[in-house]
Amino acid sequence: MTAFDYRSLQVNDAEAVFAVAREAWQFTYATVFDPAFIDQFVRTNYAPERLRDLVPLIEASQICFDVALDVDQIIGFCNIGPSAHGAQLFRIYLRPAYIGRGIGSALLTRGESFVHTRGFVSYYCFVHKDNELGKRLYLRHGFRHHPAFDQSDEWYMEKQISGDQVMP
């Protein structure tokens, strides 16, 4: 079994994270959104300059944005940070070829360490109602769907954490 490496996002990772986001979105949402929407969404929300702007926040430990590497190639990422309503998982994506190999789980565990060390007892995310892959990942990792907080086509999911569940 291949061992993967994990570390915080660095300035020179922005283009690779953008490429992973594009590939992951095209795979995950191919039957949900049209290709033009996916392209525009990724170009806007994962633009390398926007990703580079996050690095000072990462370095100041204000947010968690970790990348997963296979040798020196970025294959996935996870971004968690504080929001107006608590700790939020903003995004987690992998290159499709790496799904099912424990990388998403490892990224979540790293993110939960960040959440726990900041005193949060839970964190939440929104996942598109048709993103079956994402919903299965979250449910498998202890998230619960709370329909009362859903927003349009997005499920609200939350996970309670405690110190004994989080590994550094």
N, C-alpha and C positions, 0 to 999 in steps of 0.2 A: 504494500500500500504506500502510495506517495504521501510524504509529509509536506504540508503547505506551511508557508510563513505568513505572518500577520504583522502589520505595523500601521502607524498613523499615516494619513494622507500627507504627501509632500508636494511642494509646488510643481516639481517636474512630473508628477503623476497625472496631472489634469487631463491631458489628451488621452491617456490610456483609460481613465475612468469614464470619460465621455464615450469612448469606443465600446466599453463594456455596457454602459447604459443603453446605447443604441441597439446593440445586439440583444440584450435582455428584453428591452421593450418590444422589439420586433417579434421576438419569440413569445413573450408572455401575452401580448395584447393583439396578436395578429388577427384573431377572430372577434375582437371587441371594438377596435378603432381602425379607421382607414389609415393606410401608410402615410399619407400627407399629414394627418394629425399627429401620428407618432413621431415623425421626423421633426415637425415644428415643436412639439412638446420637449423632445430631447434636446434640440438645439437651444431652446430657451432655458430649460431648467437644469441642464447638465453642461452648459457652455463652459469650456475650459477656464475662461476668465472668471466666471462665477465660482467655480471650484477652487481656483487659486486664492480667491478672496476669503475662503474659509480657513486657510492655513493659519493665520494669526489667532483665530478663535480656538483652533485645535491646540496650537502651541501654548495658549493661555489656559488650557484645560476647561474651556467654556463649553465645548461640544466634543463629541466623540465622532470621528470619521476614520474608520479603519479600512484598510485594503487587505485583500487576501492575494498571495502570490504563489505561483507555481514556478519555481526557480526565480526568474526575474520578470515574469510576465504577470501583470495584474489581471486577476480572473474574477474578482468580486469586490464588493464594498458594502459598508453599513454605516449609516449616519444617524446618531441619536443626540438629542440635546434638550435643554429646557424650552418650554413653550408657555403660553399664558395659562395653560391648564395642567401643567406638570411636565414630567419627562415624556418626550415623544420620539418614537422611531420614525424618522422622516423617510428613509429609504434603505432598502437592502436588495441587492441584485447580484446575480452571478452570470457568467457566461453559461449558456445552456449546456454545453458539454461537461460542465462541472457540477451540475445539479445532482443531488443524491449522494454526495461524497463527504458529507459532514461539514462542509465549509460554511454554509449558512448558519448551522448550529454553533460553530466556533465563533463566528462573527457576532451572533446574538449574545453568547456568553461573555465575550469581551465588552460588548455594549452594556450588558447588565452590571458588570463590575463598575463601569463609569456611573451608571444610574445609582447604584447602591452607595458608592463613595460620596455622592452628593446628597445623600439623605432621603432620596425618594424611596417609597415603599412599593411603587408600581410605575409602569410606563404604558403608553398606549400607541396605537397606530391606526391609520385608516387604510383599508385595502379595498380595491374595486370589487364589487359584488360578483363579478365574473372571473376574477383572478383565483381560480381554484387552487393553483399551485401555491400561491401566497397564503390563502386561507388555511390550507392543510399544514403548511409550515408553522404558522402561528398557533393553530390548535394543538399540534403535536408538542409545542413548546410551552403549553400552559396558558396561552391567551384565551380569553373568553369574549364572545361576541355580545355586545350590549346594544340591542336594536334601538333603544330609546335615544341613543346618541349618534345613530347613523346620519350621514349627510348625503343627500341625493343618492347617487349610485355607490357610495362608499360605506363599507362596514366599519364601525368603530369597534376595535378590539383592545382589550387591556389585559395586562399580566401583573399579578401581585408577585413581588420578589421579597426574599429575606436573605440575610447574610449567609445562611448555610446553603443556599441554592446557587450562590455566585462564586465562581472560581476565578482567581486573578489571571 
